[in-house]
Amino acid sequence: MTVPALIFDCDGVLADTERTGHLPAFNQTFEEFGLPVHWSDEDYAVKLRIGGGKERMASLLTPEFVAANALPADEEGQRDLLADWHRRKTAVYTELVESGALPARPGIARLAGEADAAGWQLAVASTSAEASVRAVLEHAVGRQLATRFRVFAGDIVPRKKPAPDIYLLALDELDADRDATVVVEDSGNGVEAAVAAGLRTLVTVSSYTRDEDFTGASLVVSSLGDDTEPAEVIADPLGLAPGPVIGLTDLSRILEQERPPSTEEMS
């Protein structure tokens, strides 16, 4: 019997972490390291097009910036520098999560609990550092339910989203069937990665992503919904017509629809 799987992205899906978590953590890190950098909300919206926090930091390292700030110009020195920056940024971000400053998005704990009770496999697949992902996951769904999740995060794959690598790894490690797997994403990069892996995708838009391209997604909503914040349908290309709370019935209906071919299957 095929066991269905539900795979969540982390940032923007489990919690709306970017504006109130990652952005201030990046800026605090820059300040602590004496860098003349402070990303505005608009700056960060552009940086989010780059998959991975370390990669976003690396975008600073132009020859001009390196020379002006007496930073290492060699590859090894820059790699070590980025590791130091990112390690500190992860610690700052984790402290913010543990403080309760980043509340879970509507319906996350509810849907994860329903899926677990029904025997679904649960996972998180994210380009963020594993420590950050685990902190958000535990805060979003509770310590006990968090132990039911497999976590795939950080630098465990050679290419980050929009490449499909993290989802291909998750499928392999979970021994999951593409035809019984649903991904919950919030960004265009995430949808592109999931679709390239041949997976059906439910999008819950976040503060920076509402106007992004979600081509290939099965359903796009404002959130999973709960009693106080119902889900708003943004795009329903398959005519699923979900109610104000996204549940397992909706996921099952998504699985009944045609699955996008993976890039492997198309080649």
N, C-alpha and C positions, 0 to 999 in steps of 0.2 A: 504494500500500500504506500503510495506517495505521500510524504509528509510535506505540507506546504511551509513556505518560509516567508517571513516578513523582515525586510532589511531597511533600517532607517539610516539616513544621513544624520549627522550630528548637528552642526552649526546651522541655525535657521530652521531646523526641523524639531529636534528635541526641546530646544529653547531658542529664543531669538537673541542669539549670543553676540552677533557681530557688533552692533552699535554700542551696546552697554557692557560688553565683555572684552572682545578681542581688540577693538579700536583703542579704548583707554589703556589696555595692557601694552599694546605696541608703543603708544605715546609715552607711557611711564618708563618703559625700557629705553627708549631713545634718550629721554631726559637723564636717566641714571648713568648712561654711558657717555654723556656729554655730546650727543649728536645734535646738530642744528636742524632737527626734523620734528615736525608736529603735523600729523595727517589730519586734515579736516574731514568732515562727513563726506564732502564731495570727493576729496582725494581718495578716501577709503573705498568709496563706491567703485572707483576705477581699479584700485588694487585688487578688489575681489574678483576681477576677471582672471587673476593669476591663481592657479590652484596651489594651496599650501602656504602656511605662514612663513616658513623659512625662505620660500621662493619669493614671497612678497618683499621680505627684507632684502633679499639679494638684488632686487630691482633698484635699490639705492646705489649699488656699487658701480656707478659709472666711473670712467677714468677721472673725470673732473672732480666728482665727489670724493673719491679715494685720495687724490692728491691734495685737495683743499683741507681734508681732515686727518692727514697723515696716517691713513689706514694701510694695511698690508696690500701690496699690489700683486703678490704671487697667489696662485690658486690654493695652495695648502694653507697659507695664512688667512685668506678670506674664508675658507671652509671652517677653520677653527673659530674665527671671529663670528661668523654666522651661527655656529653652534652655541657659542657663549650668549649671544643676543637672544637666540630662540629659547635657550634653557631658562633664562631669566624671565622672558616674556611668558613662557608657560607657567612658571611659578606664580607670577602676578595674576595671570588669568585664573589659575586654579584657586587662589585665595578669594577672588571675586565670586567664583561659583560657590565655594564653600560658605561664603558669607550670606548666601541667599539672595544676592543682588540680581540673579538671572532666573526668573521664574520659568517653569516649564510651559510649553505652549499648550493651548487647549486640546484636550482629548488624548494626549500622548500616553499617560499612565493607564487611562481607561482602555484604549485600543490594544496596547501591549498586554494588559492583563487579560482581555478577552481572547487574544490570540494564544497566549500561553495556556489558558484554561482549555482551549480547544485543541491543544497539541501541536500548534505551529512552532517551528523553529524561529528564534529571535536573534537578530544580529544588528550591529551598527557598522557601517562602512564609511570611513571619513578620511580626508587628507590631513586632518589636524593631529597633533601629537597625542599619543595614546593616553598619557596622564590626563590631559585636558578632556578627552572624550569620556573616559571613565568617570571623571568628576561630574560632568554634565549628566551623564546617563544615570548615575546613582541619585543625583538631585532630582532628576525629572521623573523617574519611575519608582524610586524607593530602593533601599539597600537590598531587600530580599529579592525583588523582581529583577534587579540589575544582575544578579548572579545567574540568571537564566539566559543572558545574552552572550553571544560570541562577539568580540570586538576586533575589528580589522581597521587599523589606523596608522597614521604617520608614514614613515619611510619604508614600509614593508613591501612596496611594489616599486618598480623602476620608474613608472610614469604615473603622475597624478591626474585627477579629473581635469579635463574632459575625456582623457583616455579611459578605457573600460577596465584597466588592470585590477583595481581594487574590487570591482564586482565579480570579475572572473575568478579572483582568488577566493572571495567569499563563497561563490558557487562550488568551487572545488573543495574547500575545507568543510563546508556544511554538507557536501554530497547532495546538494539541492538540485531539483529539477527546474529548469528554466520555465516550464509550463505550469509550475506550482509556486512561483516566487513573485512577490510584489515588492517594489522598492518605493519608499517615501522620500522624496527629494524636495528641495526648495529653489534650486538654481538652474539656469540654463546649462551650465557646465555639468551639473549633476545628472540632469536628464540626458544630455548627450552621452555621458559615460554609461548610464544604465541601458539606454537604447542600443548603444554599440555592443553591449554585452548580451543583447537579445532579451531584455527584461521589460515587463510592463511596469509603468511608473505612475504613481499618484503624487501630485505636486501640492504642497501646502506653501504658498508664497510667504516670504518673510519681508522685513522692512526694506531691504535693498533690492529685492528680486521681482517685484510684482510685474514689472514691464519687460521682463526678459523673454527670450524665445524659448518656448516649451514644446517645440515640434516633436512629436513622437510620444508625448505623455498621454495616458488614458483619461486622466481627469485632472483639472486644476481647480483648487479651492483655496479659500482664505486661511483655513485651518481645518483640523479634524473635527472641531466643534465640541461644545459641551452645553450645559444648561444655561450658562450665563453668556456664552459667546457662540452662537450658531455658525456653522460653516456657510460661507457664501460661495456659490458656484461662479468661477471666473471663466472657465472654458470646459465644455463637455462634448468633445468631438465624437464620442461614441453614443451619445444620447442616454447616458446612465441615469440621469435625473435623481441624484442622491438627495436624501433628506438633510435636515440641519445638523445631524450628528453622523459622522462617517464611522461605520462599523464593519464587522466581519462580512455581513451580507454584501456590502458594497465591494469589499476586496474580492469576494467570490465572484461577483458579477464582472469585475475587471479581468479576473482569470479566465472567464468564459469568452473573452474577446480575443481576436487574433493577436498573436505575439509578434513584436517587431523582430525581423531577422537580425542576428548578430553580424558583426563585420566578418567573423570567421565563416559564417554560413553563406555570406554574400560573395566571398572570394573564391 
